[in-house]
């Protein structure tokens, strides 16, 4: 039985992929701070990673918070430290994992509406979230692991039934508050959570794929089109729009940053497509029909 180790695997994405790996016949090991899982101690990490088929690192404080100095430090350090712990443990393994996938984010790219970002893009963003992703990837690729293939998965917003970004959008839409945000022209890059899992399986089976990979659907859309498609799927005829100042006010009241909503993320999965990956949910209408039916 192939062993998959998921670090930080207790959240929305980790819970889903752990279930799907188990259903697919893998032995799943979770690393977290919970006493029911493997701990972050060096000894337990080495034992968990020994002979693993794949290690998937999802650990890190959520960016869905107010970006004050305390939270900024925690966001960065939680990613840097856990990546260092994992890399050091893999180096100490007698039979190291075949593959280490480390989470990253499409937020590394600059905000643009004009043309899509691919893995070939050299002009990255210059804001806090871009800097977080750069430091995260720099730490990850700082390890020279001759027997472990490394992939930094630059993931967009993940859409699923049981959490994540879709749930509050659905709630607002059912209250007729699901109109466009600001002018609605900002690009929204996303991926169905099942395609996220399928991309992990694809990366397992394709030894030639390594380095930086964009994990996002091939159908980025405007915020206006996304909100309209959600309303259509929910059969809600009207959505009241929210101008930018309302979005900023609401974000502050909700304890998060408006830039997570207002910045434009126009990203394409060039390397996945070039390698032959086929999306089960390539467009937003098909994805939302599955998730909201």
Long-range contacts (C-beta under 8 A, 24 or more apart in sequence): 1-25, 1-26, 1-27, 2-26, 2-27, 2-53, 2-54, 3-27, 3-28, 3-29, 3-51, 3-52, 3-53, 4-28, 4-29, 4-52, 4-53, 4-54, 4-55, 4-56, 5-29, 5-30, 5-31, 5-38, 5-48, 5-49, 5-52, 5-54, 5-55, 5-56, 5-97, 6-30, 6-31, 6-55, 6-56, 6-58, 7-31, 7-32, 7-55, 7-56, 7-57, 7-58, 7-59, 7-82, 7-86, 8-32, 8-57, 8-58, 8-59, 8-60, 8-82, 9-37, 9-56, 9-58, 10-34, 10-37, 11-58, 11-163, 12-158, 12-160, 12-162, 12-163, 12-164, 13-58, 13-158, 13-160, 13-164, 13-193, 13-196, 14-58, 15-162, 16-160, 16-162, 16-193, 16-197, 17-56, 17-196, 17-197, 17-200, 20-194, 20-197, 21-197, 24-201, 26-53, 31-59, 40-82, 40-85, 42-85, 42-88, 42-89, 42-92, 45-85, 45-86, 45-89, 46-89, 46-92, 46-93, 49-86, 49-89, 49-90, 49-93, 49-96, 49-97, 50-93, 50-94, 50-95, 50-96, 51-93, 51-95, 51-97, 52-97, 52-98, 53-97, 53-98, 53-99, 53-204, 54-97, 54-98, 54-99, 54-100, 54-101, 54-200, 54-204, 55-86, 55-90, 55-97, 55-99, 55-100, 55-101, 56-101, 56-103, 56-200, 57-82, 57-83, 57-86, 57-100, 57-101, 57-102, 57-103, 58-103, 60-103, 60-136, 63-105, 63-107, 63-129, 63-132, 63-257, 63-260, 64-256, 64-260, 65-255, 65-256, 65-257, 66-252, 66-255, 66-256, 66-257, 67-128, 67-257, 72-128, 75-132, 76-132, 76-135, 79-132, 79-135, 79-136, 79-139, 80-135, 80-136, 80-139, 83-136, 83-139, 83-140, 84-139, 87-139, 87-140, 87-142, 87-143, 87-145, 90-143, 90-145, 90-148, 91-143, 91-145, 96-145, 96-147, 96-148, 97-148, 98-147, 98-148, 98-149, 99-148, 99-149, 99-150, 99-151, 99-203, 99-204, 100-145, 100-148, 100-149, 100-150, 100-151, 101-151, 101-153, 101-200, 101-203, 102-136, 102-137, 102-140, 102-150, 102-151, 102-152, 102-153, 103-136, 103-153, 103-155, 104-133, 104-136, 104-137, 104-140, 104-152, 104-153, 104-154, 104-155, 104-212, 105-129, 105-132, 105-133, 105-154, 105-155, 105-156, 106-154, 106-155, 106-156, 106-189, 106-214, 106-216, 106-265, 106-267, 107-132, 107-133, 107-265, 108-133, 108-134, 108-137, 108-154, 109-265, 109-267, 111-186, 111-263, 111-264, 111-265, 112-187, 112-264, 112-266, 113-185, 113-186, 113-187, 113-264, 113-266, 114-266, 115-266, 116-220, 116-266, 116-267, 116-268, 117-214, 117-266, 117-267, 117-268, 118-214, 118-267, 118-268, 118-270, 118-271, 119-154, 119-211, 119-212, 119-213, 119-214, 119-270, 119-271, 120-270, 127-259, 129-259, 137-212, 149-207, 149-210, 150-210, 150-211, 151-203, 151-209, 151-210, 151-211, 151-212, 151-213, 152-211, 152-212, 152-213, 153-199, 153-203, 153-213, 153-215, 154-212, 154-213, 154-214, 154-215, 154-216, 154-267, 155-191, 155-196, 155-215, 155-216, 156-189, 156-190, 156-191, 156-214, 156-215, 156-216, 156-217, 156-265, 156-267, 157-188, 157-189, 157-190, 157-191, 157-265, 158-190, 158-191, 158-192, 158-193, 158-196, 159-190, 159-191, 159-192, 159-193, 159-287, 159-288, 159-291, 160-192, 160-193, 160-291, 161-291, 164-193, 165-190, 166-291, 169-227, 169-230, 170-230, 170-234, 170-292, 173-227, 173-230, 173-231, 173-234, 173-236, 173-239, 174-234, 174-236, 176-236, 176-238, 176-239, 176-240, 177-239, 177-240, 177-242, 178-227, 178-230, 178-231, 178-236, 178-239, 178-240, 179-227, 179-238, 179-239, 179-240, 179-241, 179-242, 180-223, 180-224, 180-227, 180-228, 180-239, 180-241, 180-242, 181-223, 181-227, 181-241, 181-242, 181-244, 181-247, 181-261, 181-262, 182-223, 182-242, 182-243, 182-244, 182-247, 182-262, 183-244, 184-222, 184-223, 184-224, 184-227, 184-241, 185-222, 185-223, 185-224, 185-264, 186-222, 186-223, 186-261, 186-262, 186-263, 186-264, 186-265, 187-220, 187-221, 187-222, 187-223, 187-264, 187-265, 187-266, 188-220, 188-221, 188-222, 188-223, 188-226, 188-265, 189-216, 189-217, 189-220, 189-265, 189-266, 189-267, 190-216, 190-217, 190-220, 190-226, 190-284, 190-287, 191-215, 191-216, 191-217, 192-217, 192-279, 192-280, 192-281, 192-287, 192-290, 192-291, 194-280, 194-281, 194-290, 195-279, 195-280, 195-281, 198-277, 198-279, 198-280, 199-272, 199-277, 202-272, 202-275, 202-277, 206-275, 206-276, 208-275, 209-271, 209-275, 212-271, 213-269, 213-271, 213-272, 214-267, 214-268, 214-269, 214-270, 214-271, 214-272, 215-269, 215-272, 216-267, 216-268, 216-269, 217-269, 217-279, 217-281, 217-282, 217-283, 217-284, 217-287, 218-268, 218-269, 218-273, 218-279, 218-282, 219-282, 219-283, 219-284, 220-265, 220-266, 220-267, 220-268, 221-284, 223-261, 225-284, 226-284, 229-284, 229-285, 229-288, 230-288, 230-292, 233-285, 233-288, 233-289, 233-292, 233-293, 234-292
